[in-house]
Amino acid sequence: MSGKILNYFAGGNTARGFYSLYDSNLQGLSRLFILKGGPGTGKSSLMKKIGNVWLEKGYDIEFLHCSSDNKSIDGVLIPKLNAGIVDGTAPHVIEPKAPGAVEEYVNLGEAWDSGKLKEHKVTIQQLSEKISSAFNTAYSQFAEALRIHDEWEKIYIENMDFEKANDLTNRLIERFFGDKSSTGDGRVHDRFLGAATPVGAVDFVPNLTETVGKRYFIKGRPGSGKSTMLKKLAAEAQSRGYDVEVYHCGFDPHSLDMVIVRELDFAIFDSTAPHEYFPERETDEIIDMYDELITPGTDEKYASEIEDVGGRYKAKMSEAIASLANAKVLRDQLEKIYIEAMDFTKVDALASQIQKEIETLSAD
């Protein structure tokens, strides 16, 4: 029987630049293989291949997806074995904490023909510069979109009843936790449920909440207190010793989009665009922050301002996504150069070595 796959992002293209949450998800591993090598050297394919081998063996695995290439992954974890493999190249550089003892570098550059790459030296340098520029443009556009979003939030913040917000949060804490606590360490896993990618917003909410018995769908407007409430719920779970999965906003990582406490069998998440979902199960429940906390008639009163700010926000987000798409086109060109210089039989041999080392962990 196959294991289960958990899909999420550990890094994202955000309004605060490339934002890494890798360290949070690599904590506690007893073995970590860090792949080095240029684009197109087979890192993602190697990780998918090994991940699927262990999946077929019945192990649950976690795929850490790439926010800059929808078809690629940046890591695979096998929690039961405390083992993982990650892409350790920029922008998600992984610094070993116990080199050799826990982390092991694997250089896929051993499989390329340096002579062929030197023939394309100028093109490689030019493409690399253009890719970096495209990402920087995207980050600047996302930052501008965030400033516009702050204008949007301000409308609702000024019309929110904060006393009711605190009361709602306290009622949820009582409902979720009561007088219960766990004997665990209260470990926090910081992740992204979605990301801005070259094809637009992508999320894994259905997969992440698939096995959770009770799902709470938070509805509301920008600035209606969704993230603040989630932060308080996450802190409460951790303080009571529960392991908690904290999913940050792929646009603004300082905000939260979802909290999952699997030991208590619940997930609560911001179910508004771009990750908008609606109840499908009898146990699903909606929490409407607009109805609960915002002054009635706010949407109508500020309709023209909301339409203006919403339009500017969407336009700027579209520009940023276009810049990511441009970076992807350029990166594909760069990958093609490396692919033609690679001996993938050597990559397969390196994959076999990694697989054998992981097998020794399963035998322990």
N, C-alpha and C positions, 0 to 999 in steps of 0.2 A: 504494500500500500504506500502510495506517494505521500510525502509530507505536504505541508502548506507553505505558500509563499506570502510574505508580507512585503508590500511595495511602498517605498517612501523616498523622499529626497533628503540628503544630509547637507546639501549645499544649494545655494540659489542665487539667481541674478536678481538683485533687489534694489530698492531705492537707496540703499546704503552700500552699494557695490556688491561684489561677490561676497556672500556671507556663508561661512562654514560652521557647521554643527557636527563635524566629524568626530571630534574628541569625545563628545557626549555618547556617541554610539559605539565607539571602539573601547570604552572603559571596561575593564575586567577581562579582556581577552588574554588567553594564555599563549596564543600563537597568531601572529599577524604578518601576512606577506604583503609588502609594499612594492607595487610594480612601477618601474621606471622605463621610460622610452617615449619617443615622439608620437605624434598623432598617426593613426593608421598602422600601429605596430601590433595590433591584436589584443590589447589589454581587455577591452570589453568582452570580446569573444571568448577569451581564456576564462574570465570570471563566470560568464554565463554557462560555459561548458562544465566547469567544476561544480558550480551551484546545482545544475540539473542532475549531475551524477549523484549528489547527496540527497537531492529531492526524491529521486527514484529509489534511493535506499531507505526512504521513509523519514528522513530528517526534515524538520521545518527549516526554511532558509529565509533570509531577508535580502532583497535586492535594493541597493542604494542607487537610484536612478540619476542620470546625468541631465541637468537642467539646460544644457546647451546643445544636446543632441538626443532627440526623443527615442531613438533606437538603441542608444548605448546605456550602459550602467557604469557607475563609478566605484562600485564595491559589492561584495557578497559576504554575508555573515552566516555562520552555522552555529547558532546559540548553544545548542546542546554540547558542542565540542569546544565552545569558547574560542572558535577559530574564525579567521576572516581573511579576505584578500581585498585590497583597495588600490585604486589608481593614485599613486603618490606624486603625480606631476602637477604643475601649476594649472589652475589656481588653488587646488586643494592639496597643498603640500603637507605631508604627514611627517611630523618629527618623532623619531623613535624615543621611547622613554627607557627601554632596556634592550638596546641593539644586540642582536644575536641571541639573546635569551628569550625574548618575546617577539620582537620585530625582526624581519629578515627582508633585505632588499633583493628584488629580482629584476635584473637588468635585461629588458627585451631588446636593448640596443646591441646585444651580442648577436642578434639575428639579422642585422641589416648590413648592407654593402656600403661602407663609408665612401668608397670611390664613386658610386652612383649618386649618392647624396651630395658630394662635393661638386658634381657636375651641375647641380641645381642650387648651388649655394646662394646666389643672388636672389633667385625666385623665392627660396625658402625664407630668406631674411625679409624680403618685401611683403610676402604674404603674412608673415608673423606680425609685422608692424601694422598692417592693415586690419588684421584680426583684433589686435589689442586696441586699436583706435575705434573699431566698431563696437566693442564691448564698453569702452569708456563712454562713447556716445550714448549707448543704451542706458548705462547707469546714470548719466546726467539727465536723460529724459525721464527715467523712473523717479529721480529725485524731484524733478519739476512736477511730475504727476502727484507726488506725495504732498508737495506744498499746496497744490490745488485741492487735494483730498482733505487737507487740514481745514480749508475754507468750508468745504462741504460738512465736515464734522462739527464745525463751530455752530452752525445753524441749530443742530439737534442738541448739542451740549448746553446751549443757552436756554433750551426748552425742556430740559430733563429734570425730573424730581430725584435728587440724589438720595434722599431719605428712603424713597420707595426702592431705589436701586440696591441700597444696603439691605433692606428688608427682604427683597427677592433673593439676594445672594445667601443670606442667613437661612432662609427657608430651604434653599437647595442644599446647603451644607447639612442641615438637619435631616433632609430626605435621603441624601446619599450616604451619610456616615452615621447619623444617630449617635449612639455611644460606642460605636465599634472602632477598633484600631487593629493594626497588624503587628506581628512580631518581626517584620522585615526591616530593611535598612532605609526604606524610603528613597530608593534610587530613582533619579530623574533621567529620562531619555529625551533630549531635545531634538526635534526633527521638523521637517516640513511635510505637510500633507499634500502640497502642490507646489507648482513653480511656474514662473513665466518662462516660456520656451520659444524656440523659433517658430512654432506653429500656434502660439498663443498659450493661454492658461491651461494647464494639465493638472489633474488631482487624482488621488487614490482613495478618496473617502469610502466608496463601496467596499473595496478590498480591506481597508484598515478596520472597518466596523462590521465586517462580515460575520464574525463569530461572537460579537458582543450582544448580550441579551436585551439590553435597554439602551435606546438611542434617543437623545434629546436634540431637536433641531432648533437652533436659535435663529429667530427671524428679527429683523430690525433695520435700522438705517445707519449710515456712517456716524460714529460718535454717540451711539445709543448705549454704550457701556458693555458691549459684548466681550471685548478683550479683557477689560478690568475684572469682570466677573469670573472669566476663565482663569485668570492669574490667581485670584483668591481661592478658587476651587482646587487648583493644582497645588498651591501652598498648603492647603488643609490636608490634602491626601498625603503629601510628603511628611507633614508634621505628625501624622498618625501612623507612619511607618509603611505606607503603601508605595509600591513601585508605580510610577506614573509616567505615561507617555504624553509629553507636552509638544504639541504641533504649532510651530510658529507660522506667522503669516508670510507667504512667499513674496509679498510686495514690500511689507514693512516688518522685518524680523523682530522688532521690538514689541510687536503686537502678537496675540495668540489667536489661533483659529480653532483649536480642538484640544480636549483633554480626554484621555482614556485611562481608566483604572480597571484593568482586566480582572483583578482579584475580586472586585465588587461588581463586575460584569456590566459596566456602563461606559458610554461615550457621550460627550456633549460637545457640539461643534457649531460654529458660525455657518449657517446654511443659507448664505446670501451669495449673490454673484461675486466672483466667477465660479464658486463651488456651491451652487444652489441645488438643493435636493429637497424632496418632499416625502413624508411618511409613506412606507410601503407595507409595514408590518403592524399588527394590532398593538404591539408594545411600543411603537414609536410615538413620540410626544413632541409637540411644538411649544416653544417658549417665545412669545412675541414681545420683544423689548419695546417696540413702538407703542403697542396697546398698553403695556404695563407701566411705562415710565415717561413717555413723551407727552407734552401738552396736546390734548386733542385739537385737531385742525392745523397743526404745524405744517404738514405737507401742503395744504391748500393755501395757507397764509404766505408761505415762501416759495410758491410754485415757480415763479419766474426765475428767482435766484437759484433754486435747485436745478432747474432745467439748464441754466447757463453753466453752472459749475460742473454739473454732470457731463455736459457735452465737451467742455474743455478737458476734463479728466480723461474721458474715453479717447479723445483725439490724441492726447499726449501718450497714453498707454499704447495706442496703435503705432505711433512713431517708434516707441521703444521696442516693441515686438518686431517691427520692420528692421531695426538695427541688429537685433539678435539673429534674424533670418539672414541678413547680409553677412554677419560673422560666420554663420553656418555654411553659407555658400563658399566663402573664402577658405574655411577650415576643410571643407570637402576637397578643394583643390590641393591644399597642403597634404592632406591624407593620401591622396592619389600618388604623390611623389614618393612618400614613404612606403606605401603598399608595394610599389613597383621595385623598391630596393630591398624588400624583406624576403628572407628565407623562412617560410612559415613552418617548415618541418622542425626547425630549431625552436620555434615558439611552442610547438606541440610537445617537444622534448622537455621544455621548461615546465609546461603545464603538468606533464606526467610526474615530474619531480615533486611539484607542489602537492599533487594528489596523493602521492606516496607518503609524504610527511604528514598530511592530514589524516591519512588512514592509521598512522601510528597513534594518533590521539584517540581514535575510536576504539583502539585495542586496549587502551589503558584502563 
